[in-house]
Amino acid sequence: MTFKEEILAGIPDYLPELKAYDPKVNHAPKRKAILSEAETKLALQNALRYFKTELHAALLPEFKAELETYGRIYMYRYRPDYAIYARPISEYPGQSEQAKAIMLMIQNNLDHAVAQHPHELITYGGNGGVFSNWAQYRLTMQYLATMTDEQTLVMYSGHPMGLFPSHKNAPRVVVTNGMMIPNYSEPDDWERFNALGVTQYGQMTAGSYMYIGPQGIVHGTTITVLNAFRKIGKNPSGGLFVTSGLGGMSGAQPKAGNIAGCVTVCAEVNPKITQIRHEQKWVDEIYSDLNALVARVKDAKAAKEAVSLAFLGNVVEVWERFDAEGIMIDIGSDQTSLHNPWAGGYYPVGLSFEAANDLMANDPETFKDQVRQSLKRHAAAINKHTAHGTYFFDYGNAFLLEASRSGADIMAENGIDFKYPSYVQDIMGPMCFDFGFGPFRWVCASGKMEDLDTTDQIALDVLQRLAKKAPVEIAQQMMDNIKWIESAKANNLVVGSKARILYADSEGRVEIAAAFNQAIAEGKLGPVILGRDHHDVSGTDSPYRETSNIYDGSRFTADMAIHNVIGDSFRGATWVSIHNGGGVGWGEVINGGFGMVLDGTEEAAKRLESMLFWDVNNGIARRNWARNENAVFAIKRAMEAQPLLKVTIPNLVDEQLLK
Ligand SMILES: NC(=O)c1ccc[n+]([C@@H]2O[C@H](COP(=O)([O-])OP(=O)(O)OC[C@H]3O[C@@H](n4cnc5c(N)ncnc54)[C@H](O)[C@@H]3O)[C@@H](O)[C@H]2O)c1
């Protein structure tokens, strides 16, 4: 069968050939067995309902074996025979160009070069699923290939409930992932209900078909490093950034440090990962000897080199040794996976990598104790540096939280807050999100590199034009993004679809999108798919990350994210999604996003203006109501530009009155 035929066939009536388990592919870890006997039957019943009754007897033992072996029923037999990757939009079957664009984005999220566990339909973050099984994938692709612009596909956590009549200005797809009754949002609830096949963890851009590979992370990390240096009023050139982790997201740090122009030292205990990052040229040099590292850092600082140095070893040793040597660290952070401290997220100092892995499996209680001791030493060493002026921030990895739970000296004097801020509290929130700057992105649906080059140039022209009249408050953000887009191609970060990311505010996003739409209308460009990361101004309510710089007590509410997705859906989004979980964990965050296809039409021009304006200003309005100064400035500016916008502005109370 051809690619098109196989998509149109959906779930076949016959048994496709069994697919061998491919050990060369990176597979998801075995999930813990959590179902009771009755629930196991339910999970099997749930899985079999996708298939004709005649096939059940043959499929039952196979699905049972998958559940026992992997903790989930992936239905490996139903993996398609064609290669999955973002083919150009013209190669998909269908009656709706919008639906074809969504197929392209799904294909990209499951591309072997992009996805973390492609055979388990996981795009990133260990459990960020596009679907829970291959039947859902096949059915969804078939629906998309047959639907018209008078229908909407309804996705319940990976399961395509079906096509419902709607209208051409409605979203083509509405996605929910992991939406639970709040009392059923503990981590084990995910294990149970995911194993039953009735929900999934969509992370952020995995279950919403908007992942664009490592480019997004490199860009966000670059913005953070640049702004951290600004925060302390230092030029990155000759400055030193010390951190840890060369993993999925953390691996972007050395590359971001190079783009920012500083010396980066990034410690990593895992030799394999260190080697891979070096081969990928994400880190320049590797040191396993601290003496050699110290000498190299001193030289690099003196010569103001933009260079990244991996230390193959424990990050605690780096902090301690640099203190003994009197090496001034300008900015410091940590990206070990402390959201998962007991199962390999954090390696305690004093144990080799192998010894730590052994202890973790064979004596978990002693391992936990070692982690706690290590975190105390880790924090103590950081405290010594900050006493000499190092600026330290938490990178959303729960470092401060776990260190505090371990009894480390990490609490502020009031005993409630931490000594150090998180990257959103100090950097992303006030410097970017409150002004409306966030991770806007697009994909060229033609799959042509020339189209991406054209969009880069258009975006650059728009940003340069806007920068000339930008108020001083946002001038720096504009310049950062101009610099980023100018060198985006040279940084060579495209993996999978022909995608680009940059940080833009409401005006920038609308103007760039309008210019793309115009270029499409003039035949200079193929269709463009717009979107963004959920980690943005308005899309995510997450009290310890995206909304951690909301101080009016509302950071534990999720009204903003819910309003955002509803508002996007009736203002012209091609697809919308809302998720429980993503980044910081199941039950800890509600986040949403959108996709919008630009086809050069008048309707697309109207949709982009209406939806993008709302998509950014909703969050600014909320941040303004929380009394965030920069957001008050930004929303007043938006009201001047758009007279139909009327937002409630907070009146500030004299602190003296409250005393
Ligand atoms: N980069 C971002 O934009 C961002 C944003 C928010 C949160 N985070 C958080 O950052 C953390 C890291 O994410 P990831 O995808 O890179 O995880 P990962 O697990 O792939 O990588 C973490 C790495 O740290 C290494 N490590 C653990 N303990 C160490 C130690 N003591 N010394 C040296 N190396 C050690 C591990 O070997 C691993 O390779 C997560 O908790 C994630 O939620 C990242």
The ligand as an SDF file (V2000), in Angstrom:
LIG
                    3D

 44 48  0  0  0  0  0  0  0  0999 V2000
   15.6850   23.6510   29.8190 N   0  0  0  0  0  0  0  0  0  0  0  0
   14.4900   24.0500   30.1170 C   0  0  0  0  0  0  0  0  0  0  0  0
   13.9310   24.8800   29.4020 O   0  0  0  0  0  0  0  0  0  0  0  0
   13.7930   23.5620   31.3390 C   0  0  0  0  0  0  0  0  0  0  0  0
   12.6870   24.2680   31.7380 C   0  0  0  0  0  0  0  0  0  0  0  0
   12.0340   23.8480   32.8730 C   0  0  0  0  0  0  0  0  0  0  0  0
   12.4520   22.7490   33.5750 C   0  0  0  0  0  0  0  0  0  0  0  0
   13.5340   22.0430   33.1810 N   0  0  0  0  0  0  0  0  0  0  0  0
   13.9270   20.9040   34.0290 C   0  0  0  0  0  0  0  0  0  0  0  0
   15.3100   20.5810   33.9350 O   0  0  0  0  0  0  0  0  0  0  0  0
   15.5180   19.2220   34.3290 C   0  0  0  0  0  0  0  0  0  0  0  0
   16.3980   18.5090   33.3470 C   0  0  0  0  0  0  0  0  0  0  0  0
   15.6870   18.1520   32.1630 O   0  0  0  0  0  0  0  0  0  0  0  0
   16.3290   17.1410   31.1070 P   0  0  0  0  0  0  0  0  0  0  0  0
   15.2880   16.8870   30.0620 O   0  0  0  0  0  0  0  0  0  0  0  0
   17.6540   17.6360   30.6690 O   0  0  0  0  0  0  0  0  0  0  0  0
   16.5220   15.8390   32.0220 O   0  0  0  0  0  0  0  0  0  0  0  0
   17.5400   14.6230   31.8200 P   0  0  0  0  0  0  0  0  0  0  0  0
   17.1970   13.6580   32.8770 O   0  0  0  0  0  0  0  0  0  0  0  0
   17.5350   14.1920   30.3960 O   0  0  0  0  0  0  0  0  0  0  0  0
   18.9940   15.2710   32.1280 O   0  0  0  0  0  0  0  0  0  0  0  0
   19.5030   15.5460   33.4200 C   0  0  0  0  0  0  0  0  0  0  0  0
   20.9630   15.1130   33.4380 C   0  0  0  0  0  0  0  0  0  0  0  0
   21.5580   15.4360   34.6880 O   0  0  0  0  0  0  0  0  0  0  0  0
   22.5660   14.4550   34.9590 C   0  0  0  0  0  0  0  0  0  0  0  0
   22.8710   14.4880   36.3970 N   0  0  0  0  0  0  0  0  0  0  0  0
   22.0870   14.0800   37.4260 C   0  0  0  0  0  0  0  0  0  0  0  0
   22.6800   14.3120   38.5950 N   0  0  0  0  0  0  0  0  0  0  0  0
   23.8770   14.8890   38.3290 C   0  0  0  0  0  0  0  0  0  0  0  0
   24.9220   15.4000   39.1430 C   0  0  0  0  0  0  0  0  0  0  0  0
   24.8530   15.3770   40.4770 N   0  0  0  0  0  0  0  0  0  0  0  0
   25.9980   15.9350   38.5230 N   0  0  0  0  0  0  0  0  0  0  0  0
   26.0890   15.9920   37.1680 C   0  0  0  0  0  0  0  0  0  0  0  0
   25.1140   15.5240   36.3620 N   0  0  0  0  0  0  0  0  0  0  0  0
   24.0110   14.9930   36.9270 C   0  0  0  0  0  0  0  0  0  0  0  0
   21.9200   13.1680   34.5100 C   0  0  0  0  0  0  0  0  0  0  0  0
   22.8850   12.1750   34.2450 O   0  0  0  0  0  0  0  0  0  0  0  0
   21.1490   13.6040   33.2660 C   0  0  0  0  0  0  0  0  0  0  0  0
   21.8570   13.3600   32.0710 O   0  0  0  0  0  0  0  0  0  0  0  0
   14.1190   18.6120   34.4710 C   0  0  0  0  0  0  0  0  0  0  0  0
   13.7770   18.5430   35.8310 O   0  0  0  0  0  0  0  0  0  0  0  0
   13.2430   19.5890   33.7050 C   0  0  0  0  0  0  0  0  0  0  0  0
   11.8870   19.5690   34.1230 O   0  0  0  0  0  0  0  0  0  0  0  0
   14.2090   22.4300   32.0780 C   0  0  0  0  0  0  0  0  0  0  0  0
  1  2  1  0
  2  3  2  0
  2  4  1  0
  4  5  1  0
  4 44  2  0
  5  6  2  0
  6  7  1  0
  7  8  2  0
  8  9  1  0
  8 44  1  0
  9 10  1  0
  9 42  1  0
 10 11  1  0
 11 12  1  0
 11 40  1  0
 12 13  1  0
 13 14  1  0
 14 15  2  0
 14 16  1  0
 14 17  1  0
 17 18  1  0
 18 19  2  0
 18 20  1  0
 18 21  1  0
 21 22  1  0
 22 23  1  0
 23 24  1  0
 23 38  1  0
 24 25  1  0
 25 26  1  0
 25 36  1  0
 26 27  1  0
 26 35  1  0
 27 28  2  0
 28 29  1  0
 29 30  1  0
 29 35  2  0
 30 31  1  0
 30 32  2  0
 32 33  1  0
 33 34  2  0
 34 35  1  0
 36 37  1  0
 36 38  1  0
 38 39  1  0
 40 41  1  0
 40 42  1  0
 42 43  1  0
M  CHG  2   8   1  16  -1
M  END
$$$$
